[in-house]
């Protein structure tokens, strides 16, 4: 084979193999792609338990019995890791150890706006933190006593996704001032819930 022919064959091989080699090099040096979480809106619904973490009197003889809570929420994702959630919940629990006019059971309605920070650790598993503020309306059953208070909240959760549908476990602390019936206490309603999510 002549030198001219050998040179032409070498040049042809280099031209043919160069794109493949460049693609392989780029794949080796580029970071692995993260989990695909390109959804813009997440809707959720959950149900669980509610526990008042604080006694209402200094002696510790008046406290809250275990109750329940149901909630719905919608989250708009501003970025892959940052979202804004609006949520509402209906809870019910009761005071134990207090002499009240009317029943000692209360309906509690929460309305909140929260910042959500999530960090997907796989294509399916996503832990997150959230916190924000809103209001709580408390209604005593069997009485005409209803009042509303400013309420803050913070919590954490874990979501497991099956495509657009997911399951979620979440814990939150709703903080507000309980200043009725002779009590004056910063109240912590601890809610733990499990539920479903749907991504759009």
Phi, psi and omega per residue, in radians:
X1 nan 2.328 -3.092
X2 -1.295 2.793 3.116
X3 -1.068 -0.620 -3.132
X4 -1.135 -0.761 3.140
X5 -1.154 -0.739 3.118
X6 -1.063 -0.700 3.134
X7 -1.140 -0.701 -3.141
X8 -1.153 -0.731 3.122
X9 -1.128 -0.736 3.121
X10 -1.080 -0.765 3.137
X11 -1.110 -0.693 3.131
X12 -1.141 -0.714 3.127
X13 -1.135 -0.761 3.119
X14 -1.054 -0.766 -3.136
X15 -1.119 -0.625 -3.114
X16 -1.324 -0.639 -3.044
X17 -1.572 -0.329 -3.065
X18 -1.028 -0.825 3.135
X19 -1.057 -0.700 3.129
X20 -1.109 -0.735 3.129
X21 -1.132 -0.678 3.135
X22 -1.165 -0.708 3.110
X23 -1.098 -0.742 3.133
X24 -1.117 -0.687 3.133
X25 -1.165 -0.731 3.122
X26 -1.116 -0.663 3.120
X27 -1.158 -0.628 -3.110
X28 -1.277 -0.568 -3.055
X29 -1.649 -0.319 -3.127
X30 -1.416 2.553 3.104
X31 -1.198 2.657 3.133
X32 -1.140 2.438 -3.137
X33 -1.130 2.517 3.134
X34 -1.393 -3.136 3.129
X35 -1.088 2.493 -3.125
X36 -1.436 1.820 3.069
X37 -2.240 1.260 -3.052
X38 -1.669 0.111 -3.140
X39 -1.130 2.621 -3.129
X40 -1.813 -0.463 -3.105
X41 -2.377 2.395 3.054
X42 -2.180 2.222 3.035
X43 -1.833 2.503 -3.102
X44 -2.502 2.694 3.039
X45 -2.498 2.491 -3.050
X46 -2.636 2.825 3.094
X47 -2.520 2.543 3.139
X48 -3.066 -2.693 -3.069
X49 -1.857 2.779 3.131
X50 -2.329 2.300 -3.116
X51 -2.382 2.201 3.054
X52 -1.342 2.084 -3.022
X53 -1.480 -0.208 -3.047
X54 -2.045 2.397 2.972
X55 -1.225 2.610 -3.089
X56 -1.542 -0.294 3.110
X57 -2.218 2.739 -3.090
X58 -1.052 -0.527 -3.107
X59 -1.301 -0.263 3.136
X60 1.364 0.287 -3.109
X61 -1.613 -0.186 3.121
X62 -2.062 2.060 -3.129
X63 -2.530 -3.057 -3.081
X64 -1.803 2.410 3.043
X65 -1.488 2.782 3.131
X66 -1.086 2.312 3.126
X67 -2.197 -2.813 -3.138
X68 -2.303 2.846 3.124
X69 -2.590 2.450 3.044
X70 -2.236 2.472 -3.055
X71 -2.540 2.734 2.979
X72 -2.297 2.660 -3.135
X73 -2.737 2.800 3.044
X74 -2.390 2.330 -3.110
X75 -2.113 2.245 3.016
X76 -1.779 2.156 -3.087
X77 -1.582 1.972 3.127
X78 -1.338 -0.623 3.058
X79 -2.441 3.087 -3.094
X80 -1.036 -0.567 -3.068
X81 -1.921 -0.060 -2.996
X82 -2.254 2.286 3.111
X83 -2.484 2.885 3.058
X84 -2.043 2.177 -3.103
X85 -1.973 2.394 2.945
X86 -1.955 2.329 -3.071
X87 -2.516 2.733 3.045
X88 -2.445 2.570 -3.124
X89 -2.518 2.691 3.047
X90 -2.155 2.127 -3.119
X91 -2.233 2.777 3.085
X92 -2.522 2.251 3.024
X93 -2.627 -3.105 -3.035
X94 -2.507 2.685 3.109
X95 -1.553 2.388 3.114
X96 -2.005 2.306 3.049
X97 1.648 0.167 -3.125
X98 -2.073 2.502 3.070
X99 -1.586 1.827 -3.085
X100 -2.059 2.581 2.961
X101 -1.354 2.143 -3.026
X102 1.608 -3.027 -3.100
X103 -1.335 2.700 3.103
X104 -1.580 0.265 -3.121
X105 -1.799 2.516 -3.036
X106 -2.320 2.422 2.885
X107 -1.603 2.392 3.138
X108 -2.231 2.163 3.140
X109 -1.988 2.076 -3.130
X110 -1.841 2.453 3.052
X111 -2.307 2.128 -2.984
X112 -2.422 2.642 2.928
X113 -2.130 2.232 -3.005
X114 -2.325 2.641 2.945
X115 -1.615 2.283 -3.130
X116 -2.022 2.244 3.075
X117 -2.048 2.051 -3.124
X118 -2.064 2.751 3.137
X119 -2.488 1.571 3.135
X120 -1.042 2.277 3.114
X121 -1.877 -0.074 3.003
X122 -2.797 -3.115 3.134
X123 -1.206 -0.252 -3.066
X124 -2.136 -0.403 -2.995
X125 -1.925 2.180 -3.068
X126 -2.398 1.867 2.962
X127 -1.406 2.727 -3.135
X128 -2.700 2.795 3.033
X129 -2.108 2.653 3.081
X130 -2.614 2.710 3.112
X131 -2.915 2.606 -3.135
X132 -3.134 -2.695 -3.056
X133 -2.598 2.884 3.126
X134 3.129 -2.396 -3.103
X135 -2.517 2.741 3.034
X136 -2.247 2.342 3.015
X137 -1.904 2.197 -3.086
X138 -1.980 2.237 3.132
X139 -2.182 2.182 3.095
X140 -1.462 2.149 3.127
X141 -1.193 2.456 -3.140
X142 1.382 0.233 3.138
X143 -2.609 2.855 3.105
X144 -1.646 0.707 -3.071
X145 -1.917 1.893 3.077
X146 -2.387 2.342 3.103
X147 -2.563 2.785 -3.117
X148 -2.166 2.551 -3.126
X149 -2.419 2.662 2.936
X150 -1.107 2.464 3.139
X151 -2.460 2.356 2.989
X152 -1.801 2.858 3.090
X153 -2.694 2.712 3.037
X154 -2.681 2.727 -3.109
X155 -3.063 -2.980 -3.127
X156 -2.628 2.751 -3.131
X157 -2.719 3.061 3.137
X158 -2.486 2.248 -3.124
X159 -2.086 2.401 3.054
X160 -2.064 2.146 -3.018
X161 -1.833 2.468 2.976
X162 -2.072 1.335 -3.012
X163 1.274 -2.174 -3.132
X164 -1.427 -0.298 -3.122
X165 -1.760 2.456 3.136
X166 -2.482 2.899 2.999
X167 -2.035 2.560 -3.012
X168 -2.405 2.429 2.980
X169 -2.081 2.334 -3.012
X170 -2.572 2.500 3.011
X171 -2.164 2.382 -3.128
X172 -2.451 2.631 3.066
X173 -2.016 2.038 3.080
X174 -1.710 2.143 -3.008
X175 -2.033 2.218 3.136
X176 -2.747 3.026 -3.109
X177 -1.696 2.129 3.058
X178 -1.797 1.786 -3.034
X179 -2.234 0.880 3.085
X180 -2.163 2.847 3.061
X181 1.034 0.527 3.130
X182 1.474 0.037 3.106
X183 -1.712 2.678 3.064
X184 -2.562 1.521 -2.959
X185 -2.406 2.456 2.954
X186 -1.345 2.035 -3.013
X187 -1.661 2.419 3.033
X188 -2.074 1.894 3.041
X189 -1.664 1.920 -3.116
X190 -1.604 2.059 -3.140
X191 -1.960 2.330 3.009
X192 -2.225 2.230 -2.986
X193 -2.407 2.715 2.965
X194 -2.217 2.551 -3.098
X195 -2.922 -2.923 -3.088
X196 -2.037 2.638 3.054
X197 -2.255 2.731 3.108
X198 -2.422 2.151 -3.105
X199 -1.688 2.528 3.072
X200 -2.216 nan nan
